[in-house]
């Protein structure tokens, strides 16, 4: 990327990085071997594939027999094509790793459906073509056509890179070319943009893959046009004679939900639907880098600071409210009814990754890592077959949650997509420098220079980095020192070094030769974290963390009434092996108190007694995988 | 009462008890001098009086010009007649105390409107007659006709007792006779009952005033018919061709809201709308006493225990949810969004008072007192001109509340009604015994025997009871020892006595002579109260009480961010005079800590520092009378 300006860093691509064994390869294998097949069955059962079939008359017939038909709701959701596309993307990445003829057949089947559904002008969207053919590009506010196009394009780029085939890429390019023709400021074009940002991210990937400037131009147009006045969605609604009031009860602008309340560059506080906001700002940050656009980059940085300083759960979740699946006011971070959608944290991860290319600073990697190991990974069960769409920080009483085998199909394939593309987020290069952002067992290659990383993370702080190089070469290596590491030590070929650390990155500049070996060890003590006062739900409470992991209590380990447990300031916790669980998981075990439940009336003159008790915590991502029961992250501090 | 059976105690009536000066007379005067006039103006401004005018064609004309007209909503609420009736009741009680020609004229004006509106058959309801004449007794579920009839009857009884005039009583009896003719199990009668219990309470008052058994019979019919199967409201809806689903999303039975989900005697847990439930069970308890019906009394006692053991705020509020203005599950007592309607606590007060006549036990008086001094009295401002309909236990951030000059007109006149009739709730008699339930400056007379009570309550624990009697007489006096009194001492004519205490009542049996003087002193220390664990909102928190009063913190005394204040277990509080406020009010002052608000990011490795600070508390009833700001009852305990 950044072809035009050379501004900033460039992420090493999927082709340059191979993830190998260890924590994340286990997850990638699980997704490839189990989740993909499970999701394929769910997509089939949901009717996603039916919806793509050519004989749409049959569907219409069923629709007429159905009371929802008039509203056009039968035939599934407006975003079903995107779910299929996300699945294709994950499946393609899997095929890159391993031959799987059955999977390949499924992939080709779905690609065939897209091919058959595509119109001669390039347009394809099974929901619109089947159910609302007259609504084509008539309701960008609600109908997700460009969002679906975006996921199709992204899947096509990955499919092409992963398999070397261009069948799906042909479909995607025809569609993208259609979008280029139809959208813009020229006469006869639609001067609009999608209610759900995503196509912007796709266009930059397509530009990256094809180097066709028309995709860059359309991407830039979408970023700059969004939120301009007069409001496009109002004009569009009037044009289709839809005079119903829109989101009248929505706090603030009704268009904040779709990031169309004001131009991107005018935004100072993050608002609206969290996924939409993050996708937009990730794409905007990428554009800022591409164009060397400092003003746009400053906007993105301002939004990042706003999200991470006042609207971020300790688990890396964002978007606390279910009403708008999004942001509310500063510090409004309830635990039990946290929305914290898995996809929103994925968006935050993508956004942070872009800002990281502009400025090497560990805050971006810290928050990407926080989101990844906690709010994102909690979205999938340890067996790869069930999911959380929302990621609350407490679950008990009337708010008790369990994982769903499917539910809203948006998050499961999106999470699988992120994990299957993780290799593209670990390293960056810039001139003769390579930066390691995330420690994952992997091999990174650049111009005959190879880094081989082995790590104990997330459960141990030891990292080994081995260099292989065709010829000795002067290269600067940057190593992110995570914010949670109270101390770090480094040796090179056994000799201790004390590298300069700047903005959270340790820097070693020297000629490297094959066999050079860096040992980088992080202390990862168990920590009690205390929340800012403004967050009402966490007053008088602590959370336990170790390294990148946030921990939680579960009923199955601690008994019911988790909120009766309290921790004194000197609570002594130690890691504890959990051979009953995968990942080489370490729990925490320590001592606290359990408030006794009284039975002497509602209000008493004495506090309830508290008995010393053992308290066991598990990584947050692992909750909800055993007997259903209570869970909580923020634990009461013992009172005096 | 209890003419037929002589079962239980009998409350001394309004005519036997005179409240004189002191705390409650100040409130009665404020209501008589200020609130009544304010409410009259609000009723006029709201159109209550317009709705009673005879020229209804004018109203219909306005309705047709109004978009709500089709739904029949213009012309005000279905319960407006009841608001006028409540006002009449308060005004009548005022006229008993003092001549006020202007007030008398208003009273006569409204009585005239009722007279003019009444149909020859006795029916009167200005809303139905004006707006829905064809709906007369066609929708008892929703239209509050019998509820309005009930308040009219109650007002008429009080007006007759207070003024000796029977104009309004004539109207009420004609209406009541119409109800007797129209409702029941005979052919041609409506086998139904009102969606909002109230007429049951009115019928017993009318029976009490007139000794006409037909009113007792109708009252008994309503209690016994309610909730029988098949459900009357379903049949009624079908009869008017209303096939819309009813309260489908309501948890549990859709008819719990109007106490029609099952027969009264089958109920074991209190459910539904809190005011409706309390009015019903107060009337049922009264009937149980009247009929000597042990089964019904046991039902009432079971419901009382359920309410007070698991659904009662520390302020005496009940009905925590706004969705149904009522009850949810056990221990669901949120503070900020507590509904705790003023009228619901009034209903609880009435219910407790009835059970108290069945069984002399201090729990009833304790809870009546708790409701009266806290959740009920908080419903009116110190200047008598603004009101709380809901009575939350915390107010800050997005839930901040302020008093309303009117809002829903149900509570303000109902609260005024209770306070103006308070004399009827203080004493009971049974044979040669008199029980004092509530210590209020007052004189109680029975058969030439007079008790004159002077009290320091609610701010001091000293009580003096003087006897006047025409001839020395052997009488047993029962004195309630409040649950909050850690100690009590009694002297008779200066000599210390140690009376036997049973079920919370001290008992002195002896011959009394004029001039006998009992001094009864209660300790009323400042107490920290701790809540049962199950109430999530109060974990790690304490409330401050003194005597019958619950205290709260207000921003105007303590600064913003009240929830940053914490109290150690040994927090030393003392009473503090508040000459800036009426009632001889005592606040509390003590020491606590204030958690410092950090500005170092959302999550930190160290807890925020806490500084010692002075904490000031005020009686809960007095909150919301100065600068608007935060308030909270449950204060965080200091953590260690």
Interface residues (C-beta under 8 A of the other chain):
Chain A: X309 X310 X312 X314 X329 X331 X397 X398 X527 X528 X529 X530 X531 X532 X533 X534 X535 X536 X539 X540 X542 X543 X561 X563 X564 X566 X568 X569 X595 X596 X597 X598 X601 X602 X603 X604 X605 X606 X607 X608 X636 X637 X638 X639 X640
Chain B: X309 X310 X312 X314 X329 X331 X397 X398 X527 X528 X529 X530 X531 X532 X533 X534 X535 X536 X539 X540 X542 X543 X561 X563 X564 X566 X568 X569 X595 X596 X597 X598 X601 X602 X603 X604 X605 X606 X607 X608 X636 X637 X638 X639 X640
